[in-house]
Amino acid sequence: MTTNNPYGERVSNDTVRIERQLPGTLQDIWAWITENDKREQWMARGTLEQRVGGQVRLEFRHKELTYADDPAPPKYADMAESAQLQGVVTACEPPRLLAHTWGGQGEVRYELSESHGGVRLVITHQRLAGMEDMLSVSAGWHAHLDLLVTRVKGEVRPRYWEHHTRLEAEYARRLAG
């Protein structure tokens, strides 16, 4: 996968990987992933202890990431207000690598490297239970990373749920084979 392709890819039957090229330094992007006041602007608020064995307690408040006239689709109605995630940090090498368990959906790795005057961020989500999880996770990471890009660049954010719904349909097509 190249950084010019915004779509994630299936790398095995239970793993997806997505990447972005971001402006800034390794320390800047590391902060967007690990610091609550930055992370809550594009993904979730909560605790993320930067040490192996550290606790991860994230609260996704999607309603705060979108606009009032962009409701969650019925499939995700239970996540509209708040969704909780707990995990444990499995790898931490600031500012280049962070990995943690992802509730009941496996493990996530964030890998950062200097690239083209900015930072290449690669997110790998592994041990997904099936195609439904793979579609939801792929569209979710894609939509959240698009939010991260807008935050880092100071641009207007997309309508989260509208964007996620469109992405989920596209991933159903892309990952079908």
C-alpha positions in Angstrom: 0.0 0.0 0.0 1.3 3.5 -0.7 0.5 6.6 1.2 -1.3 8.0 -1.8 -4.0 5.4 -1.3 -6.3 6.5 1.5 -8.0 3.1 1.8 -7.0 0.4 4.1 -6.1 -3.1 2.9 -6.7 -6.6 4.1 -3.3 -8.1 4.9 -4.7 -11.4 6.2 -8.0 -13.0 7.0 -8.1 -11.2 10.4 -6.0 -8.1 9.8 -6.4 -4.7 8.1 -3.8 -2.0 7.7 -4.3 1.7 6.8 -1.8 4.5 6.5 -1.6 8.2 6.1 1.1 10.7 5.3 0.8 13.6 7.8 2.5 17.0 8.1 4.6 17.5 11.2 7.2 15.8 13.3 7.2 12.4 14.9 6.6 14.1 18.3 3.7 16.1 16.9 1.9 13.0 15.5 2.8 10.9 18.6 1.0 13.6 20.7 -2.1 13.4 18.5 -2.2 9.7 19.3 -1.3 9.7 22.9 -2.4 13.0 24.5 -6.0 13.1 25.5 -6.7 16.7 24.6 -5.5 16.0 21.0 -6.7 12.4 20.6 -10.3 13.3 21.6 -10.5 15.7 18.6 -10.2 12.9 16.1 -10.8 9.6 17.9 -11.5 9.1 21.6 -10.9 10.6 25.0 -9.5 8.8 27.9 -6.4 7.2 29.5 -3.6 5.7 27.5 -0.6 4.9 29.7 2.6 5.0 27.7 4.3 1.9 29.0 4.0 -1.8 28.4 1.3 -3.2 30.6 -0.3 0.3 30.9 -4.0 0.7 30.9 -6.0 1.9 27.9 -9.5 3.3 28.7 -11.0 5.1 25.7 -14.4 6.7 25.4 -15.6 7.3 21.8 -18.0 10.2 21.7 -18.8 10.2 18.0 -21.6 12.8 18.5 -18.8 15.3 19.4 -16.8 14.4 16.3 -19.6 15.3 13.8 -22.5 17.8 13.4 -25.9 17.8 15.0 -27.6 16.9 11.7 -25.4 13.8 11.1 -27.0 11.1 13.2 -25.5 7.7 13.7 -27.0 5.1 11.4 -29.3 2.6 13.1 -26.6 -0.1 13.1 -24.4 2.2 15.3 -27.1 3.9 17.3 -25.7 2.4 20.5 -22.4 4.1 19.8 -23.8 7.6 19.0 -23.5 9.0 22.5 -20.6 7.0 23.9 -18.7 3.7 23.4 -16.2 2.4 25.8 -13.0 0.5 25.0 -10.5 -1.0 27.4 -7.2 -2.6 26.6 -3.6 -3.0 27.7 -0.5 -1.5 26.1 1.6 -4.3 24.5 4.4 -2.2 23.0 5.6 1.3 23.5 8.6 2.9 21.9 7.9 6.7 21.8 7.6 8.3 19.3 7.7 5.4 16.8 5.5 2.5 18.0 2.5 2.0 20.2 0.4 -1.2 20.4 -2.5 -2.1 22.6 -5.2 -4.7 22.9 -8.6 -3.5 21.6 -11.3 -4.7 23.8 -12.6 -7.9 22.3 -11.4 -7.0 18.8 -7.7 -7.9 18.8 -4.8 -5.6 18.9 -3.9 -2.2 17.2 -0.4 -1.1 16.3 0.5 2.5 15.5 3.8 2.8 13.7 5.3 6.2 12.9 8.3 7.0 10.7 9.7 10.1 9.1 8.7 10.3 5.4 8.7 13.0 2.7 9.2 15.8 5.2 6.4 14.6 7.4 5.3 11.5 9.2 4.0 8.2 7.8 1.5 6.7 10.2 0.6 3.0 9.7 -2.2 1.5 11.8 -2.6 -2.3 11.8 -5.6 -3.8 13.4 -5.3 -7.6 13.9 -7.3 -10.5 15.2 -10.6 -9.3 13.9 -13.5 -11.8 14.4 -14.9 -11.7 10.9 -15.9 -9.7 7.8 -18.4 -7.6 9.7 -15.7 -6.5 12.2 -13.3 -6.0 9.3 -15.7 -3.7 7.5 -16.6 -1.7 10.6 -13.0 -1.3 11.8 -11.7 -0.4 8.3 -14.4 2.3 7.8 -13.9 3.5 11.4 -10.1 3.9 11.1 -10.5 5.5 7.7 -13.0 8.0 9.0 -11.1 8.7 12.2 -7.8 9.2 10.2 -9.6 11.6 7.9 -10.6 13.5 11.0 -7.0 13.5 12.2 -5.8 14.9 8.9 -8.3 17.8 9.1 -7.2 18.5 12.7 -3.5 18.4 12.0 -4.0 20.6 8.9 -6.5 23.0 10.6 -9.2 22.1 8.0 -13.0 21.7 8.3 -13.9 18.3 9.5 -16.1 15.9 7.5 -19.6 14.7 8.6 -18.4 11.6 10.5 -21.4 9.3 10.2 -22.2 10.2 6.6 -18.5 9.6 5.7 -18.4 6.4 7.7 -21.5 5.0 6.0 -20.1 5.7 2.6 -16.7 4.2 3.5 -18.3 1.0 4.9 -20.1 0.4 1.6 -16.8 1.0 -0.3 -14.9 -1.3 2.0 -17.6 -4.0 1.5 -16.8 -3.8 -2.2 -13.0 -3.6 -1.8 -12.6 -6.4 0.8 -15.1 -8.8 -0.7 -12.5 -11.0 -2.3 
